[in-house]
Amino acid sequence: MKSMSRTAWITVIASVIVAVAIVMLIPYFGITSGHADHSGMADMPGMDHGVLMSDAGYDFIVMPNGIEIRLTTLKPGDQTIIATIRDHMQAELTRHQTGDFSDSMSPTSATIASKLTPFATDITITYHDTPVGAALQFASPKPNAVELLHQWAQAMEHDHGGMHSMP
């Protein structure tokens, strides 16, 4: 049996180190790609948004009859962050149900949010927990409201990140 040369051993070791580094980074990039930068959220009253600024991200999902907005932790085992997310999303539910679709973290969506307000009674908004956060679904039978919801999600995605489509 012939033993490997020193160069071959160095190549194998370097390859293993690079492979391990890549494998360790995949979950980080897989979870955080497309998620929002929450700088400035700490200014919102009543919430521990300092936690959300670095430890959570939004996903905007376009559906045929509306949208879903998910806020999820980037630290799935941290129950404190999950609880903060759920509190925040429940507060957002209450605010949106009054017809207030504004978002101080999304200046791009301001014009569309004001166009959505007259459709507030035509939009059903529901809250649900997710294993790693919470979500709000906005649905309407009215095509004009659905189109505005899609535009609103696109505008918020522009400022927050994370647009997806569901059949």
QUIQUIGI-V328613 format. One record per residue. RES is the residue in one letter. PSI is psi in radians with two decimals (999 if undefined). BURIAL is I if it has 9 or more other ideal C-beta (glycine too) atoms within 8 Angstrom, else O. Layout:
((RES	PSI	BURIAL) (RES	PSI	BURIAL))
//
This chain:
((M	2.37	O) (K	2.33	O) (S	2.77	O) (M	2.57	O) (S	2.87	O) (R	-0.72	O) (T	-0.71	O) (A	-0.73	O) (W	-0.75	I) (I	-0.72	O) (T	-0.76	O) (V	-0.82	I) (I	-0.78	O) (A	-0.71	O) (S	-0.72	O) (V	-0.75	O) (I	-0.79	O) (V	-0.76	O) (A	-0.75	O) (V	-0.76	O) (A	-0.74	O) (I	-0.81	O) (V	-0.67	O) (M	-0.52	O) (L	-0.36	O) (I	-0.87	O) (P	-0.64	O) (Y	-0.91	O) (F	-0.56	O) (G	-0.64	O) (I	-0.68	I) (T	-0.22	I) (S	2.29	O) (G	-0.04	O) (H	2.78	I) (A	2.65	I) (D	2.11	O) (H	0.39	I) (S	2.33	O) (G	-0.31	O) (M	-0.38	I) (A	-0.32	O) (D	-0.17	O) (M	2.27	O) (P	2.58	O) (G	0.00	O) (M	2.66	I) (D	1.25	O) (H	-0.18	I) (G	-0.66	O) (V	-0.83	I) (L	-0.51	I) (M	-0.67	I) (S	-0.22	O) (D	0.20	I) (A	2.82	I) (G	2.66	I) (Y	2.60	I) (D	2.38	I) (F	2.09	I) (I	2.16	I) (V	2.24	I) (M	2.82	I) (P	-0.57	O) (N	0.25	O) (G	-2.45	I) (I	2.86	I) (E	2.36	I) (I	2.10	I) (R	2.40	I) (L	2.11	I) (T	2.64	I) (T	2.61	I) (L	0.00	I) (K	1.39	O) (P	-0.45	O) (G	-0.08	O) (D	1.73	I) (Q	-0.45	O) (T	-0.77	O) (I	-0.75	I) (I	-0.76	I) (A	-0.70	O) (T	-0.74	I) (I	-0.81	I) (R	-0.71	I) (D	-0.79	I) (H	-0.81	I) (M	-0.57	I) (Q	-0.65	I) (A	-0.68	I) (E	-0.69	I) (L	-0.88	I) (T	-0.76	O) (R	-0.82	O) (H	-0.59	I) (Q	-0.33	O) (T	-0.02	O) (G	0.10	O) (D	1.78	O) (F	0.24	I) (S	2.76	O) (D	1.85	I) (S	-0.35	O) (M	0.00	I) (S	1.40	I) (P	-0.47	O) (T	-0.50	O) (S	-0.05	I) (A	-0.82	I) (T	-0.75	O) (I	-0.68	I) (A	-0.71	I) (S	-0.53	I) (K	-0.45	I) (L	-0.54	I) (T	-0.80	I) (P	-0.34	O) (F	0.08	I) (A	-0.69	I) (T	-0.26	O) (D	-0.03	O) (I	2.17	I) (T	2.18	O) (I	2.18	I) (T	2.55	O) (Y	2.49	I) (H	2.55	O) (D	2.61	O) (T	2.89	I) (P	-0.46	O) (V	0.46	O) (G	-2.30	I) (A	2.89	I) (A	2.66	I) (L	2.30	I) (Q	2.35	I) (F	2.05	I) (A	2.59	I) (S	2.54	I) (P	-0.17	O) (K	2.09	O) (P	-0.66	O) (N	-0.72	O) (A	-0.72	I) (V	-0.76	I) (E	-0.75	O) (L	-0.68	I) (L	-0.74	I) (H	-0.75	I) (Q	-0.71	I) (W	-0.78	I) (A	-0.72	I) (Q	-0.72	I) (A	-0.76	I) (M	-0.63	I) (E	-0.65	I) (H	-0.71	O) (D	-0.51	I) (H	-0.63	I) (G	2.77	I) (G	0.93	I) (M	2.31	I) (H	2.79	O) (S	2.52	O) (M	2.51	O) (P	999	O))
//
